Amino acid sequence: MRILLVLGSLILGSVAGVYLFSAIWQNTAPESTMAIAVGGGTPVVFGVLTYLWSRTTDGDGPSLGRARTWLAILGIALASAGLFVLLIVAAAVVAQRG
């Protein structure tokens, strides 16, 4: 169940991140690194917060003192970066095709 919550929040965060990315990109210079940082960071924040707030079936929550939690956070960051890049590429392909 926890993995479904994290995946759902990654997808929601990626969609929100792409929206924020495009809104910042339109209103500022196209070379804006802030657009990339905010757009790419949104799914990471959503996924990590969902992971940290969820509990296992035993009722135990993740602890920041465990290496397993940090590996999960790294995995969430990698997954969200991949989703964000895929959505940006898909949006660019759709925009070029008309």
N, CA and C atoms as an extended XYZ file, in Angstrom:
294
Properties=species:S:1:pos:R:3:atomname:S:1:resname:S:1:resid:I:1 pbc="F F F"
N         0.816       -1.187        0.000 N   MET     1
C         0.000        0.000        0.000 CA  MET     1
C         0.864        1.257        0.000 C   MET     1
N         1.972        1.191        0.738 N   ARG     2
C         2.849        2.358        0.820 CA  ARG     2
C         3.420        2.696       -0.553 C   ARG     2
N         3.790        1.674       -1.326 N   ILE     3
C         4.370        1.923       -2.643 CA  ILE     3
C         3.358        2.582       -3.567 C   ILE     3
N         2.087        2.217       -3.440 N   LEU     4
C         1.057        2.847       -4.264 CA  LEU     4
C         0.866        4.314       -3.877 C   LEU     4
N         0.936        4.599       -2.595 N   LEU     5
C         0.837        5.992       -2.154 CA  LEU     5
C         2.006        6.822       -2.667 C   LEU     5
N         3.200        6.260       -2.590 N   VAL     6
C         4.382        6.986       -3.058 CA  VAL     6
C         4.331        7.175       -4.573 C   VAL     6
N         3.952        6.140       -5.318 N   LEU     7
C         3.845        6.270       -6.775 CA  LEU     7
C         2.779        7.288       -7.169 C   LEU     7
N         1.654        7.266       -6.477 N   GLY     8
C         0.614        8.247       -6.748 CA  GLY     8
C         1.076        9.668       -6.471 C   GLY     8
N         1.803        9.849       -5.380 N   SER     9
C         2.289       11.189       -5.073 CA  SER     9
C         3.389       11.610       -6.040 C   SER     9
N         4.185       10.662       -6.545 N   LEU    10
C         5.189       10.997       -7.556 CA  LEU    10
C         4.532       11.453       -8.851 C   LEU    10
N         3.473       10.771       -9.247 N   ILE    11
C         2.772       11.157      -10.470 CA  ILE    11
C         2.109       12.513      -10.289 C   ILE    11
N         1.435       12.703       -9.165 N   LEU    12
C         0.814       14.000       -8.888 CA  LEU    12
C         1.867       15.101       -8.796 C   LEU    12
N         2.976       14.820       -8.129 N   GLY    13
C         4.051       15.795       -8.017 CA  GLY    13
C         4.699       16.101       -9.358 C   GLY    13
N         4.796       15.095      -10.231 N   SER    14
C         5.365       15.330      -11.561 CA  SER    14
C         4.468       16.228      -12.398 C   SER    14
N         3.176       15.996      -12.329 N   VAL    15
C         2.244       16.850      -13.063 CA  VAL    15
C         2.286       18.277      -12.513 C   VAL    15
N         2.274       18.407      -11.195 N   ALA    16
C         2.370       19.740      -10.591 CA  ALA    16
C         3.720       20.381      -10.904 C   ALA    16
N         4.785       19.590      -10.922 N   GLY    17
C         6.112       20.104      -11.234 CA  GLY    17
C         6.223       20.596      -12.663 C   GLY    17
N         5.631       19.866      -13.601 N   VAL    18
C         5.652       20.301      -14.997 CA  VAL    18
C         4.852       21.592      -15.152 C   VAL    18
N         3.722       21.687      -14.456 N   TYR    19
C         2.934       22.926      -14.508 CA  TYR    19
C         3.736       24.098      -13.950 C   TYR    19
N         4.368       23.910      -12.787 N   LEU    20
C         5.180       24.981      -12.211 CA  LEU    20
C         6.364       25.317      -13.109 C   LEU    20
N         6.978       24.288      -13.699 N   PHE    21
C         8.094       24.490      -14.616 CA  PHE    21
C         7.675       25.371      -15.789 C   PHE    21
N         6.529       25.054      -16.393 N   SER    22
C         6.095       25.833      -17.555 CA  SER    22
C         5.663       27.239      -17.166 C   SER    22
N         5.034       27.384      -16.001 N   ALA    23
C         4.611       28.720      -15.563 CA  ALA    23
C         5.817       29.613      -15.282 C   ALA    23
N         6.826       29.076      -14.627 N   ILE    24
C         8.022       29.867      -14.339 CA  ILE    24
C         8.803       30.126      -15.627 C   ILE    24
N         8.865       29.137      -16.516 N   TRP    25
C         9.611       29.263      -17.765 CA  TRP    25
C         9.011       30.362      -18.640 C   TRP    25
N         7.678       30.463      -18.687 N   GLN    26
C         7.018       31.487      -19.505 CA  GLN    26
C         7.243       32.890      -18.964 C   GLN    26
N         7.230       33.033      -17.655 N   ASN    27
C         7.287       34.358      -17.055 CA  ASN    27
C         8.692       34.881      -16.819 C   ASN    27
N         9.697       34.016      -16.930 N   THR    28
C        11.077       34.450      -16.728 CA  THR    28
C        11.880       34.121      -17.975 C   THR    28
N        13.153       34.357      -17.900 N   ALA    29
C        14.026       34.049      -19.035 CA  ALA    29
C        14.064       32.550      -19.285 C   ALA    29
N        14.105       32.124      -20.554 N   PRO    30
C        14.149       30.693      -20.851 CA  PRO    30
C        15.376       29.963      -20.283 C   PRO    30
N        16.382       30.682      -19.876 N   GLU    31
C        17.550       30.041      -19.284 CA  GLU    31
C        17.415       29.887      -17.784 C   GLU    31
N        16.223       30.034      -17.280 N   SER    32
C        15.990       30.046      -15.841 CA  SER    32
C        16.234       28.673      -15.219 C   SER    32
N        17.215       28.589      -14.342 N   THR    33
C        17.460       27.340      -13.630 CA  THR    33
C        16.470       27.178      -12.481 C   THR    33
N        15.840       28.267      -12.091 N   MET    34
C        14.846       28.167      -11.021 CA  MET    34
C        13.653       27.322      -11.478 C   MET    34
N        13.270       27.445      -12.734 N   ALA    35
C        12.165       26.644      -13.259 CA  ALA    35
C        12.480       25.160      -13.172 C   ALA    35
N        13.695       24.797      -13.481 N   ILE    36
C        14.096       23.391      -13.431 CA  ILE    36
C        14.166       22.908      -11.990 C   ILE    36
N        14.697       23.753      -11.109 N   ALA    37
C        14.817       23.355       -9.702 CA  ALA    37
C        13.451       23.179       -9.046 C   ALA    37
N        12.551       24.123       -9.284 N   VAL    38
C        11.217       24.027       -8.677 CA  VAL    38
C        10.421       22.889       -9.304 C   VAL    38
N        10.443       22.797      -10.620 N   GLY    39
C         9.701       21.741      -11.309 CA  GLY    39
C        10.209       20.351      -10.986 C   GLY    39
N        11.517       20.197      -10.891 N   GLY    40
C        12.085       18.892      -10.574 CA  GLY    40
C        12.022       18.542       -9.105 C   GLY    40
N        12.003       19.553       -8.252 N   GLY    41
C        11.961       19.306       -6.811 CA  GLY    41
C        10.588       18.999       -6.267 C   GLY    41
N         9.555       19.424       -6.980 N   THR    42
C         8.180       19.212       -6.502 CA  THR    42
C         7.841       17.731       -6.336 C   THR    42
N         8.087       16.867       -7.327 N   PRO    43
C         7.763       15.454       -7.112 CA  PRO    43
C         8.613       14.799       -6.022 C   PRO    43
N         9.848       15.255       -5.872 N   VAL    44
C        10.697       14.704       -4.815 CA  VAL    44
C        10.100       15.017       -3.450 C   VAL    44
N         9.690       16.265       -3.266 N   VAL    45
C         9.097       16.669       -1.983 CA  VAL    45
C         7.807       15.900       -1.731 C   VAL    45
N         6.951       15.791       -2.743 N   PHE    46
C         5.694       15.051       -2.585 CA  PHE    46
C         5.960       13.598       -2.202 C   PHE    46
N         6.876       12.950       -2.929 N   GLY    47
C         7.160       11.537       -2.672 CA  GLY    47
C         7.788       11.291       -1.314 C   GLY    47
N         8.751       12.121       -0.937 N   VAL    48
C         9.430       11.937        0.352 CA  VAL    48
C         8.478       12.194        1.506 C   VAL    48
N         7.667       13.242        1.406 N   LEU    49
C         6.709       13.513        2.486 CA  LEU    49
C         5.687       12.393        2.617 C   LEU    49
N         5.235       11.862        1.500 N   THR    50
C         4.299       10.732        1.562 CA  THR    50
C         4.957        9.525        2.206 C   THR    50
N         6.206        9.259        1.846 N   TYR    51
C         6.920        8.120        2.427 CA  TYR    51
C         7.122        8.312        3.934 C   TYR    51
N         7.521        9.506        4.325 N   LEU    52
C         7.785        9.745        5.747 CA  LEU    52
C         6.510        9.735        6.592 C   LEU    52
N         5.371       10.098        5.995 N   TRP    53
C         4.126       10.122        6.755 CA  TRP    53
C         3.385        8.795        6.749 C   TRP    53
N         3.795        7.878        5.885 N   SER    54
C         3.098        6.593        5.831 CA  SER    54
C         3.726        5.615        6.825 C   SER    54
N         2.976        4.592        7.152 N   ARG    55
C         3.431        3.579        8.104 CA  ARG    55
C         3.364        2.211        7.441 C   ARG    55
N         4.145        1.287        7.953 N   THR    56
C         4.100       -0.076        7.442 CA  THR    56
C         2.895       -0.793        8.042 C   THR    56
N         2.694       -2.031        7.644 N   THR    57
C         1.575       -2.790        8.188 CA  THR    57
C         1.769       -3.093        9.668 C   THR    57
N         3.015       -3.069       10.142 N   ASP    58
C         3.290       -3.283       11.560 CA  ASP    58
C         3.008       -2.044       12.407 C   ASP    58
N         2.798       -0.924       11.745 N   GLY    59
C         2.555        0.313       12.475 CA  GLY    59
C         3.809        1.132       12.711 C   GLY    59
N         4.943        0.658       12.190 N   ASP    60
C         6.194        1.393       12.345 CA  ASP    60
C         6.340        2.416       11.237 C   ASP    60
N         6.785        3.595       11.593 N   GLY    61
C         7.067        4.627       10.611 CA  GLY    61
C         8.548        4.658       10.282 C   GLY    61
N         8.908        5.275        9.171 N   PRO    62
C        10.327        5.359        8.825 CA  PRO    62
C        11.067        6.297        9.774 C   PRO    62
N        12.302        5.989       10.033 N   SER    63
C        13.134        6.802       10.902 CA  SER    63
C        14.301        7.343       10.097 C   SER    63
N        14.596        8.619       10.256 N   LEU    64
C        15.705        9.219        9.519 CA  LEU    64
C        17.059        8.732       10.013 C   LEU    64
N        17.077        7.981       11.101 N   GLY    65
C        18.322        7.435       11.616 CA  GLY    65
C        18.714        6.115       10.977 C   GLY    65
N        17.857        5.556       10.137 N   ARG    66
C        18.127        4.276        9.495 CA  ARG    66
C        18.631        4.471        8.069 C   ARG    66
N        19.563        3.617        7.680 N   ALA    67
C        20.091        3.676        6.314 CA  ALA    67
C        19.017        3.284        5.297 C   ALA    67
N        18.112        2.402        5.697 N   ARG    68
C        17.050        1.960        4.790 CA  ARG    68
C        16.156        3.121        4.369 C   ARG    68
N        15.879        4.023        5.290 N   THR    69
C        15.056        5.192        4.976 CA  THR    69
C        15.767        6.088        3.972 C   THR    69
N        17.064        6.298        4.152 N   TRP    70
C        17.810        7.155        3.241 CA  TRP    70
C        17.925        6.525        1.856 C   TRP    70
N        18.043        5.205        1.791 N   LEU    71
C        18.054        4.539        0.489 CA  LEU    71
C        16.692        4.667       -0.202 C   LEU    71
N        15.620        4.590        0.571 N   ALA    72
C        14.287        4.777        0.002 CA  ALA    72
C        14.110        6.197       -0.514 C   ALA    72
N        14.623        7.180        0.228 N   ILE    73
C        14.530        8.574       -0.210 CA  ILE    73
C        15.343        8.780       -1.490 C   ILE    73
N        16.507        8.153       -1.584 N   LEU    74
C        17.317        8.228       -2.806 CA  LEU    74
C        16.573        7.597       -3.982 C   LEU    74
N        15.942        6.467       -3.744 N   GLY    75
C        15.145        5.827       -4.791 CA  GLY    75
C        13.974        6.678       -5.237 C   GLY    75
N        13.329        7.338       -4.292 N   ILE    76
C        12.222        8.235       -4.631 CA  ILE    76
C        12.730        9.401       -5.468 C   ILE    76
N        13.877        9.955       -5.110 N   ALA    77
C        14.444       11.068       -5.876 CA  ALA    77
C        14.801       10.629       -7.299 C   ALA    77
N        15.363        9.435       -7.440 N   LEU    78
C        15.700        8.937       -8.774 CA  LEU    78
C        14.450        8.666       -9.604 C   LEU    78
N        13.439        8.090       -8.989 N   ALA    79
C        12.194        7.810       -9.708 CA  ALA    79
C        11.499        9.101      -10.132 C   ALA    79
N        11.504       10.092       -9.261 N   SER    80
C        10.839       11.350       -9.614 CA  SER    80
C        11.603       12.089      -10.698 C   SER    80
N        12.930       12.007      -10.684 N   ALA    81
C        13.718       12.634      -11.750 CA  ALA    81
C        13.416       11.973      -13.090 C   ALA    81
N        13.309       10.662      -13.093 N   GLY    82
C        12.969        9.955      -14.325 CA  GLY    82
C        11.593       10.320      -14.841 C   GLY    82
N        10.614       10.381      -13.950 N   LEU    83
C         9.260       10.773      -14.362 CA  LEU    83
C         9.226       12.204      -14.883 C   LEU    83
N         9.954       13.089      -14.224 N   PHE    84
C         9.972       14.488      -14.639 CA  PHE    84
C        10.589       14.631      -16.031 C   PHE    84
N        11.685       13.939      -16.280 N   VAL    85
C        12.318       14.001      -17.599 CA  VAL    85
C        11.397       13.419      -18.663 C   VAL    85
N        10.741       12.306      -18.367 N   LEU    86
C         9.806       11.719      -19.332 CA  LEU    86
C         8.652       12.658      -19.658 C   LEU    86
N         8.117       13.330      -18.655 N   LEU    87
C         7.017       14.257      -18.907 CA  LEU    87
C         7.464       15.480      -19.703 C   LEU    87
N         8.664       15.983      -19.433 N   ILE    88
C         9.177       17.122      -20.197 CA  ILE    88
C         9.410       16.727      -21.654 C   ILE    88
N         9.991       15.557      -21.889 N   VAL    89
C        10.216       15.082      -23.251 CA  VAL    89
C         8.890       14.854      -23.961 C   VAL    89
N         7.933       14.257      -23.280 N   ALA    90
C         6.622       14.037      -23.891 CA  ALA    90
C         5.946       15.353      -24.233 C   ALA    90
N         6.042       16.338      -23.342 N   ALA    91
C         5.445       17.649      -23.617 CA  ALA    91
C         6.142       18.330      -24.788 C   ALA    91
N         7.446       18.181      -24.900 N   ALA    92
C         8.183       18.781      -26.011 CA  ALA    92
C         7.805       18.125      -27.337 C   ALA    92
N         7.637       16.811      -27.327 N   VAL    93
C         7.248       16.100      -28.553 CA  VAL    93
C         5.835       16.507      -28.974 C   VAL    93
N         4.927       16.598      -28.030 N   VAL    94
C         3.560       17.005      -28.337 CA  VAL    94
C         3.538       18.445      -28.866 C   VAL    94
N         4.333       19.313      -28.270 N   ALA    95
C         4.366       20.713      -28.698 CA  ALA    95
C         4.956       20.844      -30.101 C   ALA    95
N         5.928       20.026      -30.463 N   GLN    96
C         6.519       20.103      -31.796 CA  GLN    96
C         5.612       19.547      -32.869 C   GLN    96
N         4.819       18.576      -32.512 N   ARG    97
C         3.925       17.967      -33.498 CA  ARG    97
C         2.681       18.810      -33.767 C   ARG    97
N         2.432       19.736      -32.886 N   GLY    98
C         1.305       20.636      -33.099 CA  GLY    98
C         0.163       20.205      -32.348 C   GLY    98
